[in-house]
Amino acid sequence: MALIAAGQERFQSVTQSYYRGAAGALLVYDITSRETYNSLAAWLTDARTLASPNIVVILWGNKKDLDLECEVTFLAASHFVQENELMFLETSALTGENVEEAFLKCARTILNKIDSGELDPERMGSGIQFGDASFHQLRQPRSAQAMAPAPQPCGC
């Protein structure tokens, strides 16, 4: 999964390499900085061009704890999210509000895409790798599990 902070153009050549093969990306902007929000379109283009074709992208509006200094409204971000078919959360890295939820939402969506067959971990470039064979067996789609023969007692 790639975690990219929008608006950091000086790191663009390095951050573009993080997208390669990623199954998920969290695009972070600062709700108190219109400049970071204005960079999102370019970051989204990079993510969709350089990552897995089925990449899960979550827009992450950070610094919710500073909403009195807000330059990017929830409504404006929601409009961007609708236009680009993204998921969206406002968070606060300072207080921790919705930070864990952003990662969990991304991971759940990726797992749902695996279960539905939209993402195939066996395909090179899917952004997914199984760490061990026993986990792979657990993650088979439910229909494949139902068709698998039931384990037989060993007769010991």
LINDAUR-V651374 format. One line per field, one symbol per residue. ss: DSSP state (H for helix, E for strand, L for the rest). phi: phi as a letter, one per 20 degrees, with the letter a starting at -180 (. if undefined). psi: psi as a letter, one per 30 degrees, with the letter a starting at -180 (. if undefined). Layout:
BEGIN
ss->???
phi->???
psi->???
END
This chain:
BEGIN
ss->LEEEELLLHHHHHHHHHHHLLLLEEEEEEELLLHHHHHLHHHHHHHHHHHLLLLLEEEEEEELHHHHHHLLLLHHHHHHHHHHHLLEEEELLLLLLLLHHHHHHHHHHHHHHHHHHLLLLLLLLLLLLLLLLHHHHHHLLLHHHHHHLLLLLLLLL
phi->.ddcefndgfdgfffffffgmfebbdedcefecfgfffefgffffgffeeeggdgecdeceemgfdffdfdcfgfffffffffdlddbbeccffengmffgfffffffffffffgenfddffegnfnccefbfffgffefggffffeffffdffmf
psi->kkjkjkgiefgeeefefffjgkflkjjkljfgjeeeeffeeeeeeeefefakfhkkkkkjjlhffhffgkfjleeeeeeeeeeghllkkkljfeffkgeeeeeeeeeeeeeeeeeffekjffkkgfgkkkeleeeeeegkkeeeeefkkkkkkfg.
END
